[in-house]
Amino acid sequence: MPNPSIKDEKRYQKLRDKGASKEKAARIANASAGEGRKTVSKRGGRSSSYDDMSKSELYDRAKKVGIAGRSSMSKKELAAALRNH
């Protein structure tokens, strides 16, 4: 494997080809390699919608995951940045 920190290189590449960020693709590929894709997919969709969150909640999430430029983003931009992170 080209990158030893990626446990499922095929899955990682497919996610990158679909437009996922390097960090997001690595998280998903490593989780699915360790627990199995079926287990990981069952967990999906449990968080609340970004549209239902306040701007300050979105800002806090963006800060937690390290999105740059978050202080000057609108609520809509924060939600888009989190979705694409």
Legacy VTK file of the C-alpha trace (Angstrom):
# vtk DataFile Version 3.0
C-alpha trace
ASCII
DATASET POLYDATA
POINTS 85 float
0.000 0.000 0.000
1.276 3.481 -0.808
0.175 4.959 2.524
0.592 2.688 5.563
-1.888 4.715 7.649
-4.723 3.831 5.224
-6.065 0.373 6.015
-8.368 -0.055 3.000
-6.648 1.598 0.043
-9.331 0.607 -2.520
-12.108 2.140 -0.429
-9.988 5.242 0.175
-9.386 5.715 -3.572
-13.074 5.283 -4.424
-14.029 7.899 -1.853
-11.371 10.314 -3.141
-12.610 9.780 -6.712
-16.122 10.718 -5.543
-14.756 13.986 -4.132
-14.273 13.216 -0.440
-11.446 15.050 1.317
-8.311 13.099 2.206
-9.204 13.186 5.893
-12.801 12.053 5.401
-11.799 9.288 2.976
-9.163 8.028 5.411
-11.610 8.043 8.348
-14.190 6.045 6.419
-11.688 3.627 4.880
-10.028 2.914 8.209
-13.321 2.493 10.076
-14.729 0.137 7.476
-11.510 -1.893 7.412
-11.534 -2.330 11.182
-15.224 -2.958 11.813
-16.609 -4.000 8.459
-18.538 -1.860 5.999
-21.935 -3.113 7.123
-21.333 -2.109 10.744
-20.020 1.326 9.785
-22.886 2.019 7.376
-25.481 1.213 10.063
-24.064 4.037 12.195
-24.486 6.608 9.459
-27.223 9.208 9.469
-27.650 9.583 13.204
-26.473 13.157 13.555
-28.888 16.032 13.241
-29.167 17.991 10.032
-26.833 20.955 9.649
-29.840 22.955 8.470
-31.461 22.520 11.901
-28.393 23.777 13.797
-27.673 27.353 14.789
-24.708 29.221 13.355
-22.865 28.975 16.682
-23.364 25.185 16.776
-22.038 24.912 13.229
-19.106 27.139 14.130
-18.259 24.927 17.128
-18.329 21.809 14.952
-16.175 23.494 12.321
-13.704 24.493 15.025
-13.627 20.933 16.371
-12.725 19.458 12.969
-10.325 22.281 12.068
-12.016 24.058 9.162
-9.992 27.128 8.232
-11.718 30.465 7.655
-14.757 29.518 9.721
-14.974 32.869 11.532
-15.884 34.717 8.350
-18.320 32.086 7.034
-22.090 32.399 6.979
-24.346 29.664 8.339
-24.836 28.296 4.829
-21.078 28.282 4.158
-20.348 26.548 7.468
-22.859 23.809 6.672
-21.357 23.296 3.208
-17.814 23.202 4.608
-18.819 20.592 7.202
-20.580 18.457 4.594
-17.530 18.477 2.360
-14.938 18.023 5.092
LINES 1 86
85 0 1 2 3 4 5 6 7 8 9 10 11 12 13 14 15 16 17 18 19 20 21 22 23 24 25 26 27 28 29 30 31 32 33 34 35 36 37 38 39 40 41 42 43 44 45 46 47 48 49 50 51 52 53 54 55 56 57 58 59 60 61 62 63 64 65 66 67 68 69 70 71 72 73 74 75 76 77 78 79 80 81 82 83 84
